[in-house]
Amino acid sequence: MTDFPSDNAIDETLDEIFRLPEFYSASDEISAQLNSLIGNILIDVFWGDHRIFAIVILVVLCVLLTVFAIFLIRWGLRRRRLSDPISVTKKETEADLWLRCMAFAEKGAFEKAIVILFVWYLQFLGSRGLITIEKGKTNFQYELELSRNAYGKIDRFRAFKTIFAAVRYGGKDIGREDFEGWRSFCQEASA
């Protein structure tokens, strides 16, 4: 019966052959050893006894990539706020604001239109004595004032205030349907 060499003996013989200068130059040998080392590590991690470690690494990488993507999206949204600030002068009447709002809506600039519509609504409430419009006053302060005056549509005001803030400061897009809903609300309130 013929004795076959062991696996270790075969590996050692092959290693000796591959170390001969005829097979590799010095740089090829270093490259081969690095490739072998990296390959062995990857094989050991992904197919060896350390599979759980590989899964943890992949999960951590996925979480980091997701967090990074969310950061980029939120950063982009912050930068996308209404690019040209909308200014309103004290001289503009409710009618002026309404016409300006409708002009933006006709152009499809619903974000600008909703901002002007909210300002119109505040001015409308002020002209009815429900709030006192003052420079530096916050929308929350207007809400408190409406609550104290027992304004019957306080829930709608809160919702409108939230939409305004999301559009003006959060870069939220709105469409014709959303705008038309708030326009109808304002028309009903003023009737």
N, C-alpha and C positions, 0 to 999 in steps of 0.2 A: 504494500500500500504506500502511496506517495504522500509525503507530508507537505502540506501547503503552508506557505508563510502566513504568519498572523497579520491582522489588519495594521497593527503598529509597525511591523517590519516592512510592509508594503509602503506605508506612509513615509517611513524614514528613508527608504530607497528612493522614492519619488522626490522627496525633499532634497536628497543629495544630487539627484540628476538635475533638478531645476536650479540648483545653486551653481552649477557649472557655468563658466563664462560663455560657453557657446550658446547658452539659452537666454541669458539676460545680461545686459550691461548693468552697471551699478544703479543708474537712475531707474531703469525698468524694475530692478529688484525692490527698490524702495517703494515705487509705485505699486508693485504687486503686493508687497507686505501691507501697505496702507489699505489697499482695496480688500485684501483678505481680512484684515482686522475689522474694518468697517462692516464688511459683509458678514463676518462671524458675529459681530455685535447685533446687527439687524436681525440675522437669523435667530440668534439666541433670544432676543427680546420678543420678536413677533411669533416665532414658531417653537421656541424652547419652553423652559420652565417659567419664564417671566412674562407670560401673556398678559396677566393682569396689569403689570407695569406699563405695557404698551397701550393697553386700553385706557389707562389713566392718562397717559401722555396725550393720546389722541383726543380724549374728552377735554382736557385742559386747553389744548390748542384750539379746539372748536369753540370753546367758551371765550377764549381770548379774541379769536377772530370775530365772533358775534358781538362782543362788547366794543371792539374797534369799529365794526360796521355801524353799530348803533350810534357811537360817538360821532362818526363822520356824517351820518344822516342828520342827527340833531344839530350839529355844527352848521351843516348846509341850510337847514331850516331857519336857524337863527340869522344867518346871513341873508336869507331870502325875504325877510320882513319887507313890508312895503318900502320899495326902494326910494321913492320920492315922497317925503313926508307931506301929509295933507294939512294945510293950515286953514284955519277958519278965523275970520276977523269978527270983531264985535259988531261991525256995521252990517254984516250979512243977516238978512231977515230970514224967518222961517221959509218964506216963499223962495228966496235966493238959494237956500240950502236944498230945498226940495228939487228945484230945477237942476242944480248942480249934481245932486244924487242921481236923478233920472238920466242926465247926460252921460254919467259914468256907466250906468246900467245899459244904455243903448249901445255903448261902445264895447260892452262885454266885460268891463272892468268892475266886476261885482264886488271884489274886495274893497276897492275904493268907495264904491257906492254904499256898501254897508257901513263903513266908517262914517261917511257923511250923514247917512240916515240915522245913525245913533246920535250924532251931534244934533241933528234936527230934532230928534225925540227929546233929548235933554232940554233943548231950547223951548220946545212945545210944553214940556212939564213946567219949566220955569215961568213961561208966560201965563200959565194957569194957576200960578201960586203954589204949586205942589212942592217945588224945590227952589232954593236960592242958588243961582249959578255964581260961583266965585272962582277966581283963578287959584289953582293949586288944590282945589277940592277933588277928592278921589271919587271914582264911581261907587265905591263902597259907602262913602259918606252920603252920596245921593240916595243910595238904597236905604240907609238908616233914616234919612229924612223922609223918604216916601213911606217907610214903615210907621214912623211917628204920625204922619198925616193920614194914616189908614187908607193908603192908596189900594184900590181894589185889584189892580193888576200887578202886584208886587212880584208874583212868581214869573210872569212874563218879562218884567223888567230884569230880573235876575238872569233869566235865560238869554235875553238880548245882550245884557252886559257881558256874559260869558262868551257869546259868539263874537262880540266886538273885540274883546281882549284876545281871543284866539286868532282872529284875523289880523288885528293891528300889531300885536306883539309876538304872536306865535307863528305867523306866516301861513295860517290855515287857508286853504283854497275853499271857496264856496261857489256854487253854481247858480244858475238862473232860478231854479226851484227854491233854494234856500232864501235867496234875495227876495223873490216874489212873496214868500211867506211873511217875511218881516215887513215888507212894504205894505202888504194887506193889513197886518197888525197895526201899523202906524196910521193907516188911513181910517181904520175902525176906531182907533183911540181918539183921533182928531174929529170924528164925526159927531 
